[in-house]
C-alpha cells in the first residue's frame, strides 16, 4: 500500500530527503524500493553465519516500513496493511487504513522453498 500524503514523521522525512535529492515527488516505486532495500539490508546485518539470507529474512521480521510494518509469512509473502484513499479535486485524500492484511492467510498453500 502506498499513501503519498502520509503525515507520519517517518514518511515525511523520506519524502523530504527524496525531494531534495531528486527534485520530484516520490512514487509508489520509490517507496517500495526503499522498503525492499531496507528490509534486505536489515536481514543481511542480522544473518547468522550458518543461515541463508532467505531464512534470515523470515526470522528477523517484522520490519519497519515507511508506512506499514512489513511482515513475511512462512512462504515469504509480505503481509501489510492497506491505505484507502479517494481522489478529490485532483488530490489523494486519506479515508482509512486496514491493518488486518498482516493477518491474512497465505495466497497459496504451498510455495517452493527458495
LUMRO-498842 format. One record per atom (N, C-alpha, C): atom name; residue number from 1; x, y, z. Coordinates in Angstrom, 3 decimals. Example, Ala and Ser with C-alpha at 12.3 -4.5 7.8 and 13.67 -1.06 7.14 Angstrom:
LUMRO-498842
<a->N	k->1	px->13.190	py->-5.690	pz->7.800>
<a->CA	k->1	px->12.300	py->-4.500	pz->7.800>
<a->C	k->1	px->13.200	py->-3.300	pz->7.800>
<a->N	k->2	px->12.850	py->-2.250	pz->7.080>
<a->CA	k->2	px->13.670	py->-1.060	pz->7.140>
<a->C	k->2	px->12.900	py->0.030	pz->7.870>
***
This chain:
LUMRO-498842
<a->N	k->1	px->0.841	py->-1.178	pz->0.000>
<a->CA	k->1	px->0.000	py->0.000	pz->0.000>
<a->C	k->1	px->0.881	py->1.235	pz->0.000>
<a->N	k->2	px->0.437	py->2.258	pz->-0.663>
<a->CA	k->2	px->1.188	py->3.500	pz->-0.731>
<a->C	k->2	px->0.243	py->4.669	pz->-0.528>
<a->N	k->3	px->0.602	py->5.544	pz->0.338>
<a->CA	k->3	px->-0.208	py->6.700	pz->0.710>
<a->C	k->3	px->0.675	py->7.936	pz->0.507>
<a->N	k->4	px->0.586	py->8.600	pz->-0.660>
<a->CA	k->4	px->1.523	py->9.671	pz->-0.997>
<a->C	k->4	px->1.422	py->10.931	pz->-0.136>
<a->N	k->5	px->0.353	py->11.078	pz->0.633>
<a->CA	k->5	px->0.240	py->12.246	pz->1.515>
<a->C	k->5	px->0.295	py->11.838	pz->2.983>
<a->N	k->6	px->0.930	py->10.720	pz->3.254>
<a->CA	k->6	px->1.083	py->10.202	pz->4.615>
<a->C	k->6	px->1.732	py->11.262	pz->5.509>
<a->N	k->7	px->1.081	py->11.633	pz->6.621>
<a->CA	k->7	px->1.647	py->12.655	pz->7.504>
<a->C	k->7	px->2.617	py->12.109	pz->8.556>
<a->N	k->8	px->2.883	py->10.809	pz->8.556>
<a->CA	k->8	px->3.751	py->10.239	pz->9.596>
<a->C	k->8	px->5.166	py->10.798	pz->9.484>
<a->N	k->9	px->5.837	py->10.973	pz->10.612>
<a->CA	k->9	px->7.201	py->11.526	pz->10.599>
<a->C	k->9	px->8.159	py->10.701	pz->9.738>
<a->N	k->10	px->8.046	py->9.387	pz->9.780>
<a->CA	k->10	px->8.956	py->8.523	pz->9.003>
<a->C	k->10	px->8.807	py->8.775	pz->7.505>
<a->N	k->11	px->7.565	py->8.837	pz->7.030>
<a->CA	k->11	px->7.356	py->9.068	pz->5.607>
<a->C	k->11	px->7.699	py->10.510	pz->5.226>
<a->N	k->12	px->7.333	py->11.475	pz->6.065>
<a->CA	k->12	px->7.660	py->12.883	pz->5.761>
<a->C	k->12	px->9.166	py->13.079	pz->5.619>
<a->N	k->13	px->9.944	py->12.429	pz->6.484>
<a->CA	k->13	px->11.402	py->12.520	pz->6.400>
<a->C	k->13	px->11.896	py->11.921	pz->5.082>
<a->N	k->14	px->11.377	py->10.738	pz->4.725>
<a->CA	k->14	px->11.750	py->10.105	pz->3.461>
<a->C	k->14	px->11.402	py->11.028	pz->2.285>
<a->N	k->15	px->10.185	py->11.555	pz->2.293>
<a->CA	k->15	px->9.724	py->12.414	pz->1.205>
<a->C	k->15	px->10.605	py->13.656	pz->1.069>
<a->N	k->16	px->10.938	py->14.262	pz->2.187>
<a->CA	k->16	px->11.773	py->15.467	pz->2.177>
<a->C	k->16	px->13.165	py->15.169	pz->1.606>
<a->N	k->17	px->13.764	py->14.071	pz->2.059>
<a->CA	k->17	px->15.093	py->13.693	pz->1.558>
<a->C	k->17	px->15.034	py->13.335	pz->0.069>
<a->N	k->18	px->13.969	py->12.648	pz->-0.341>
<a->CA	k->18	px->13.804	py->12.263	pz->-1.739>
<a->C	k->18	px->13.663	py->13.504	pz->-2.621>
<a->N	k->19	px->12.808	py->14.451	pz->-2.201>
<a->CA	k->19	px->12.621	py->15.696	pz->-2.954>
<a->C	k->19	px->13.931	py->16.476	pz->-3.082>
<a->N	k->20	px->14.675	py->16.543	pz->-2.006>
<a->CA	k->20	px->15.942	py->17.277	pz->-2.024>
<a->C	k->20	px->16.933	py->16.648	pz->-3.004>
<a->N	k->21	px->16.964	py->15.336	pz->-3.033>
<a->CA	k->21	px->17.937	py->14.646	pz->-3.881>
<a->C	k->21	px->17.514	py->14.585	pz->-5.346>
<a->N	k->22	px->16.218	py->14.304	pz->-5.607>
<a->CA	k->22	px->15.774	py->14.059	pz->-6.978>
<a->C	k->22	px->14.887	py->15.162	pz->-7.558>
<a->N	k->23	px->14.475	py->16.114	pz->-6.742>
<a->CA	k->23	px->13.636	py->17.232	pz->-7.172>
<a->C	k->23	px->12.339	py->16.761	pz->-7.840>
<a->N	k->24	px->11.768	py->15.692	pz->-7.326>
<a->CA	k->24	px->10.500	py->15.152	pz->-7.807>
<a->C	k->24	px->9.845	py->14.403	pz->-6.642>
<a->N	k->25	px->8.514	py->14.359	pz->-6.639>
<a->CA	k->25	px->7.795	py->13.630	pz->-5.584>
<a->C	k->25	px->8.106	py->12.138	pz->-5.665>
<a->N	k->26	px->8.254	py->11.460	pz->-4.525>
<a->CA	k->26	px->8.467	py->10.013	pz->-4.564>
<a->C	k->26	px->7.210	py->9.297	pz->-5.069>
<a->N	k->27	px->7.404	py->8.245	pz->-5.805>
<a->CA	k->27	px->6.313	py->7.441	pz->-6.342>
<a->C	k->27	px->6.156	py->6.169	pz->-5.517>
<a->N	k->28	px->5.146	py->5.389	pz->-5.877>
<a->CA	k->28	px->4.985	py->4.070	pz->-5.252>
<a->C	k->28	px->6.269	py->3.261	pz->-5.419>
<a->N	k->29	px->6.831	py->3.286	pz->-6.632>
<a->CA	k->29	px->8.047	py->2.505	pz->-6.900>
<a->C	k->29	px->9.200	py->2.959	pz->-6.007>
<a->N	k->30	px->9.316	py->4.261	pz->-5.775>
<a->CA	k->30	px->10.391	py->4.775	pz->-4.920>
<a->C	k->30	px->10.220	py->4.283	pz->-3.485>
<a->N	k->31	px->8.999	py->4.372	pz->-2.967>
<a->CA	k->31	px->8.739	py->3.919	pz->-1.593>
<a->C	k->31	px->8.936	py->2.411	pz->-1.464>
<a->N	k->32	px->8.454	py->1.648	pz->-2.437>
<a->CA	k->32	px->8.606	py->0.189	pz->-2.395>
<a->C	k->32	px->10.078	py->-0.208	pz->-2.503>
<a->N	k->33	px->10.826	py->0.490	pz->-3.339>
<a->CA	k->33	px->12.259	py->0.200	pz->-3.472>
<a->C	k->33	px->13.007	py->0.514	pz->-2.185>
<a->N	k->34	px->12.645	py->1.613	pz->-1.563>
<a->CA	k->34	px->13.257	py->1.982	pz->-0.284>
<a->C	k->34	px->12.974	py->0.908	pz->0.761>
<a->N	k->35	px->11.713	py->0.504	pz->0.862>
<a->CA	k->35	px->11.344	py->-0.537	pz->1.831>
<a->C	k->35	px->12.057	py->-1.853	pz->1.539>
<a->N	k->36	px->12.075	py->-2.253	pz->0.286>
<a->CA	k->36	px->12.723	py->-3.518	pz->-0.081>
<a->C	k->36	px->14.205	py->-3.516	pz->0.243>
<a->N	k->37	px->14.865	py->-2.425	pz->-0.079>
<a->CA	k->37	px->16.295	py->-2.316	pz->0.205>
<a->C	k->37	px->16.546	py->-2.303	pz->1.707>
<a->N	k->38	px->15.718	py->-1.579	pz->2.430>
<a->CA	k->38	px->15.857	py->-1.502	pz->3.885>
<a->C	k->38	px->15.703	py->-2.882	pz->4.536>
<a->N	k->39	px->14.688	py->-3.618	pz->4.114>
<a->CA	k->39	px->14.452	py->-4.965	pz->4.654>
<a->C	k->39	px->15.640	py->-5.873	pz->4.346>
<a->N	k->40	px->16.107	py->-5.843	pz->3.118>
<a->CA	k->40	px->17.231	py->-6.699	pz->2.719>
<a->C	k->40	px->18.487	py->-6.370	pz->3.523>
<a->N	k->41	px->18.793	py->-5.095	pz->3.684>
<a->CA	k->41	px->19.989	py->-4.708	pz->4.443>
<a->C	k->41	px->19.873	py->-5.098	pz->5.915>
<a->N	k->42	px->18.682	py->-4.960	pz->6.490>
<a->CA	k->42	px->18.487	py->-5.367	pz->7.879>
<a->C	k->42	px->18.670	py->-6.878	pz->8.035>
<a->N	k->43	px->18.114	py->-7.643	pz->7.113>
<a->CA	k->43	px->18.249	py->-9.105	pz->7.178>
<a->C	k->43	px->19.708	py->-9.512	pz->7.011>
<a->N	k->44	px->20.418	py->-8.866	pz->6.095>
<a->CA	k->44	px->21.841	py->-9.189	pz->5.895>
<a->C	k->44	px->22.661	py->-8.873	pz->7.139>
<a->N	k->45	px->22.352	py->-7.774	pz->7.801>
<a->CA	k->45	px->23.091	py->-7.386	pz->9.004>
<a->C	k->45	px->22.852	py->-8.362	pz->10.151>
<a->N	k->46	px->21.689	py->-8.970	pz->10.195>
<a->CA	k->46	px->21.334	py->-9.890	pz->11.284>
<a->C	k->46	px->21.577	py->-11.353	pz->10.949>
<a->N	k->47	px->21.931	py->-11.625	pz->9.719>
<a->CA	k->47	px->22.111	py->-13.001	pz->9.257>
<a->C	k->47	px->23.243	py->-13.694	pz->10.011>
<a->N	k->48	px->22.954	py->-14.887	pz->10.510>
<a->CA	k->48	px->23.963	py->-15.686	pz->11.193>
<a->C	k->48	px->24.845	py->-16.387	pz->10.153>
<a->N	k->49	px->26.020	py->-16.751	pz->10.545>
<a->CA	k->49	px->26.983	py->-17.350	pz->9.622>
<a->C	k->49	px->26.429	py->-18.582	pz->8.902>
<a->N	k->50	px->25.709	py->-19.427	pz->9.598>
<a->CA	k->50	px->25.205	py->-20.670	pz->9.006>
<a->C	k->50	px->23.800	py->-20.521	pz->8.403>
<a->N	k->51	px->23.290	py->-19.320	pz->8.370>
<a->CA	k->51	px->21.914	py->-19.069	pz->7.951>
<a->C	k->51	px->21.864	py->-18.521	pz->6.522>
<a->N	k->52	px->20.896	py->-18.993	pz->5.744>
<a->CA	k->52	px->20.711	py->-18.422	pz->4.419>
<a->C	k->52	px->20.062	py->-17.050	pz->4.557>
<a->N	k->53	px->20.223	py->-16.229	pz->3.555>
<a->CA	k->53	px->19.594	py->-14.911	pz->3.578>
<a->C	k->53	px->18.077	py->-15.052	pz->3.637>
<a->N	k->54	px->17.551	py->-16.028	pz->2.930>
<a->CA	k->54	px->16.104	py->-16.298	pz->2.948>
<a->C	k->54	px->15.631	py->-16.563	pz->4.381>
<a->N	k->55	px->16.332	py->-17.444	pz->5.087>
<a->CA	k->55	px->15.950	py->-17.762	pz->6.463>
<a->C	k->55	px->16.088	py->-16.543	pz->7.378>
<a->N	k->56	px->17.147	py->-15.765	pz->7.169>
<a->CA	k->56	px->17.338	py->-14.557	pz->7.978>
<a->C	k->56	px->16.204	py->-13.566	pz->7.734>
<a->N	k->57	px->15.805	py->-13.419	pz->6.486>
<a->CA	k->57	px->14.717	py->-12.510	pz->6.136>
<a->C	k->57	px->13.432	py->-12.891	pz->6.864>
<a->N	k->58	px->13.129	py->-14.173	pz->6.888>
<a->CA	k->58	px->11.900	py->-14.637	pz->7.532>
<a->C	k->58	px->12.001	py->-14.603	pz->9.056>
<a->N	k->59	px->13.171	py->-14.853	pz->9.596>
<a->CA	k->59	px->13.344	py->-14.962	pz->11.044>
<a->C	k->59	px->13.359	py->-13.623	pz->11.763>
<a->N	k->60	px->13.859	py->-12.582	pz->11.122>
<a->CA	k->60	px->14.093	py->-11.330	pz->11.836>
<a->C	k->60	px->12.979	py->-10.292	pz->11.724>
<a->N	k->61	px->11.888	py->-10.616	pz->11.051>
<a->CA	k->61	px->10.790	py->-9.652	pz->10.932>
<a->C	k->61	px->10.021	py->-9.555	pz->12.227>
<a->N	k->62	px->9.065	py->-8.687	pz->12.335>
<a->CA	k->62	px->8.649	py->-7.750	pz->11.297>
<a->C	k->62	px->9.643	py->-6.606	pz->11.153>
<a->N	k->63	px->9.601	py->-5.988	pz->9.977>
<a->CA	k->63	px->10.468	py->-4.870	pz->9.655>
<a->C	k->63	px->9.637	py->-3.592	pz->9.622>
<a->N	k->64	px->10.273	py->-2.487	pz->9.934>
<a->CA	k->64	px->9.567	py->-1.214	pz->9.908>
<a->C	k->64	px->9.630	py->-0.637	pz->8.491>
<a->N	k->65	px->8.486	py->-0.565	pz->7.838>
<a->CA	k->65	px->8.412	py->0.040	pz->6.520>
<a->C	k->65	px->8.154	py->1.528	pz->6.643>
<a->N	k->66	px->8.188	py->2.216	pz->5.521>
<a->CA	k->66	px->7.918	py->3.653	pz->5.544>
<a->C	k->66	px->6.529	py->3.964	pz->6.078>
<a->N	k->67	px->5.547	py->3.135	pz->5.694>
<a->CA	k->67	px->4.168	py->3.436	pz->6.046>
<a->C	k->67	px->3.465	py->2.322	pz->6.809>
<a->N	k->68	px->4.001	py->1.134	pz->6.764>
<a->CA	k->68	px->3.401	py->-0.024	pz->7.434>
<a->C	k->68	px->4.499	py->-0.953	pz->7.918>
<a->N	k->69	px->4.231	py->-1.708	pz->8.960>
<a->CA	k->69	px->5.158	py->-2.787	pz->9.291>
<a->C	k->69	px->5.174	py->-3.793	pz->8.140>
<a->N	k->70	px->6.328	py->-4.394	pz->7.898>
<a->CA	k->70	px->6.454	py->-5.394	pz->6.840>
<a->C	k->70	px->6.668	py->-6.731	pz->7.513>
<a->N	k->71	px->5.719	py->-7.626	pz->7.288>
<a->CA	k->71	px->5.744	py->-8.958	pz->7.889>
<a->C	k->71	px->5.713	py->-9.975	pz->6.757>
<a->N	k->72	px->6.564	py->-10.979	pz->6.843>
<a->CA	k->72	px->6.558	py->-12.041	pz->5.847>
<a->C	k->72	px->5.949	py->-13.291	pz->6.448>
<a->N	k->73	px->5.097	py->-13.961	pz->5.682>
<a->CA	k->73	px->4.570	py->-15.243	pz->6.142>
<a->C	k->73	px->5.614	py->-16.328	pz->5.859>
<a->N	k->74	px->5.308	py->-17.547	pz->6.184>
<a->CA	k->74	px->6.304	py->-18.623	pz->6.044>
<a->C	k->74	px->6.666	py->-18.918	pz->4.596>
<a->N	k->75	px->5.888	py->-18.385	pz->3.650>
<a->CA	k->75	px->6.180	py->-18.564	pz->2.232>
<a->C	k->75	px->6.997	py->-17.403	pz->1.668>
<a->N	k->76	px->7.201	py->-16.376	pz->2.486>
<a->CA	k->76	px->7.940	py->-15.210	pz->2.043>
<a->C	k->76	px->7.067	py->-14.130	pz->1.437>
<a->N	k->77	px->5.759	py->-14.292	pz->1.525>
<a->CA	k->77	px->4.849	py->-13.261	pz->1.024>
<a->C	k->77	px->4.713	py->-12.159	pz->2.065>
<a->N	k->78	px->4.798	py->-10.916	pz->1.615>
<a->CA	k->78	px->4.663	py->-9.785	pz->2.526>
<a->C	k->78	px->3.202	py->-9.590	pz->2.887>
<a->N	k->79	px->2.961	py->-9.347	pz->4.151>
<a->CA	k->79	px->1.616	py->-9.064	pz->4.660>
<a->C	k->79	px->1.644	py->-7.676	pz->5.267>
<a->N	k->80	px->1.038	py->-6.734	pz->4.586>
<a->CA	k->80	px->0.998	py->-5.368	pz->5.097>
<a->C	k->80	px->-0.423	py->-4.846	pz->5.044>
<a->N	k->81	px->-0.663	py->-3.753	pz->5.720>
<a->CA	k->81	px->-1.973	py->-3.126	pz->5.705>
<a->C	k->81	px->-2.204	py->-2.369	pz->4.405>
<a->N	k->82	px->-3.403	py->-1.855	pz->4.268>
<a->CA	k->82	px->-3.754	py->-1.090	pz->3.084>
<a->C	k->82	px->-4.216	py->0.301	pz->3.502>
<a->N	k->83	px->-3.949	py->1.273	pz->2.653>
<a->CA	k->83	px->-4.444	py->2.625	pz->2.852>
<a->C	k->83	px->-5.547	py->2.857	pz->1.829>
<a->N	k->84	px->-6.680	py->3.308	pz->2.293>
<a->CA	k->84	px->-7.774	py->3.628	pz->1.393>
<a->C	k->84	px->-7.814	py->5.132	pz->1.193>
<a->N	k->85	px->-7.763	py->5.537	pz->-0.064>
<a->CA	k->85	px->-7.826	py->6.949	pz->-0.411>
<a->C	k->85	px->-8.822	py->7.127	pz->-1.543>
<a->N	k->86	px->-9.234	py->8.352	pz->-1.742>
<a->CA	k->86	px->-10.021	py->8.678	pz->-2.922>
<a->C	k->86	px->-9.487	py->9.988	pz->-3.478>
<a->N	k->87	px->-9.752	py->10.214	pz->-4.739>
<a->CA	k->87	px->-9.281	py->11.431	pz->-5.377>
<a->C	k->87	px->-10.374	py->12.483	pz->-5.273>
<a->N	k->88	px->-10.018	py->13.606	pz->-4.681>
<a->CA	k->88	px->-10.924	py->14.751	pz->-4.556>
<a->C	k->88	px->-10.206	py->15.981	pz->-5.097>
<a->N	k->89	px->-10.788	py->16.573	pz->-6.110>
<a->CA	k->89	px->-10.207	py->17.774	pz->-6.733>
<a->C	k->89	px->-8.758	py->17.535	pz->-7.142>
<a->N	k->90	px->-8.496	py->16.357	pz->-7.691>
<a->CA	k->90	px->-7.168	py->16.036	pz->-8.200>
<a->C	k->90	px->-6.131	py->15.656	pz->-7.168>
<a->N	k->91	px->-6.537	py->15.463	pz->-5.921>
<a->CA	k->91	px->-5.594	py->15.082	pz->-4.853>
<a->C	k->91	px->-6.062	py->13.826	pz->-4.150>
<a->N	k->92	px->-5.094	py->13.016	pz->-3.690>
<a->CA	k->92	px->-5.439	py->11.847	pz->-2.902>
<a->C	k->92	px->-5.847	py->12.295	pz->-1.507>
<a->N	k->93	px->-6.979	py->11.815	pz->-1.036>
<a->CA	k->93	px->-7.459	py->12.137	pz->0.302>
<a->C	k->93	px->-7.587	py->10.825	pz->1.073>
<a->N	k->94	px->-6.909	py->10.771	pz->2.211>
<a->CA	k->94	px->-6.905	py->9.583	pz->3.057>
<a->C	k->94	px->-8.311	py->9.293	pz->3.592>
<a->N	k->95	px->-8.724	py->8.021	pz->3.519>
<a->CA	k->95	px->-10.021	py->7.597	pz->4.035>
<a->C	k->95	px->-9.840	py->6.733	pz->5.292>
<a->N	k->96	px->-9.025	py->5.671	pz->5.191>
<a->CA	k->96	px->-8.841	py->4.751	pz->6.321>
<a->C	k->96	px->-7.649	py->3.839	pz->6.061>
<a->N	k->97	px->-7.227	py->3.158	pz->7.096>
<a->CA	k->97	px->-6.183	py->2.140	pz->6.992>
<a->C	k->97	px->-6.743	py->0.826	pz->7.481>
<a->N	k->98	px->-6.455	py->-0.227	pz->6.727>
<a->CA	k->98	px->-6.853	py->-1.575	pz->7.123>
<a->C	k->98	px->-5.583	py->-2.344	pz->7.423>
<a->N	k->99	px->-5.275	py->-2.501	pz->8.687>
<a->CA	k->99	px->-4.061	py->-3.209	pz->9.088>
<a->C	k->99	px->-4.264	py->-4.707	pz->9.155>
<a->N	k->100	px->-5.462	py->-5.192	pz->8.877>
<a->CA	k->100	px->-5.744	py->-6.623	pz->9.024>
<a->C	k->100	px->-5.020	py->-7.479	pz->8.009>
<a->N	k->101	px->-4.494	py->-6.885	pz->6.936>
<a->CA	k->101	px->-3.803	py->-7.682	pz->5.925>
<a->C	k->101	px->-2.596	py->-8.401	pz->6.513>
<a->N	k->102	px->-2.065	py->-7.875	pz->7.611>
<a->CA	k->102	px->-0.938	py->-8.535	pz->8.254>
<a->C	k->102	px->-1.287	py->-9.907	pz->8.779>
<a->N	k->103	px->-2.578	py->-10.162	pz->8.977>
<a->CA	k->103	px->-3.022	py->-11.461	pz->9.460>
<a->C	k->103	px->-3.671	py->-12.300	pz->8.372>
<a->N	k->104	px->-3.602	py->-11.825	pz->7.119>
<a->CA	k->104	px->-4.268	py->-12.535	pz->6.022>
<a->C	k->104	px->-3.617	py->-13.887	pz->5.784>
<a->N	k->105	px->-4.397	py->-14.893	pz->5.411>
<a->CA	k->105	px->-3.823	py->-16.199	pz->5.124>
<a->C	k->105	px->-2.974	py->-16.158	pz->3.864>
<a->N	k->106	px->-2.077	py->-17.091	pz->3.728>
<a->CA	k->106	px->-1.233	py->-17.150	pz->2.540>
<a->C	k->106	px->-2.086	py->-17.320	pz->1.294>
<a->N	k->107	px->-1.657	py->-16.681	pz->0.217>
<a->CA	k->107	px->-2.406	py->-16.742	pz->-1.034>
<a->C	k->107	px->-2.303	py->-18.123	pz->-1.671>
<a->N	k->108	px->-1.264	py->-18.840	pz->-1.365>
<a->CA	k->108	px->-1.095	py->-20.181	pz->-1.923>
<a->C	k->108	px->-0.655	py->-21.110	pz->-0.796>
<a->N	k->109	px->-1.218	py->-22.298	pz->-0.739>
<a->CA	k->109	px->-0.950	py->-23.178	pz->0.389>
<a->C	k->109	px->0.451	py->-23.762	pz->0.443>
<a->N	k->110	px->1.102	py->-23.868	pz->-0.689>
<a->CA	k->110	px->2.448	py->-24.450	pz->-0.673>
<a->C	k->110	px->3.293	py->-23.764	pz->-1.713>
<a->N	k->111	px->4.330	py->-23.121	pz->-1.273>
<a->CA	k->111	px->5.256	py->-22.453	pz->-2.195>
<a->C	k->111	px->6.588	py->-23.161	pz->-2.124>
<a->N	k->112	px->7.312	py->-23.224	pz->-3.216>
<a->CA	k->112	px->8.611	py->-23.887	pz->-3.172>
<a->C	k->112	px->9.574	py->-23.115	pz->-2.290>
<a->N	k->113	px->10.372	py->-23.825	pz->-1.560>
<a->CA	k->113	px->11.368	py->-23.198	pz->-0.700>
<a->C	k->113	px->12.504	py->-22.708	pz->-1.566>
<a->N	k->114	px->12.918	py->-21.478	pz->-1.332>
<a->CA	k->114	px->13.973	py->-20.875	pz->-2.168>
<a->C	k->114	px->15.310	py->-20.978	pz->-1.519>
***
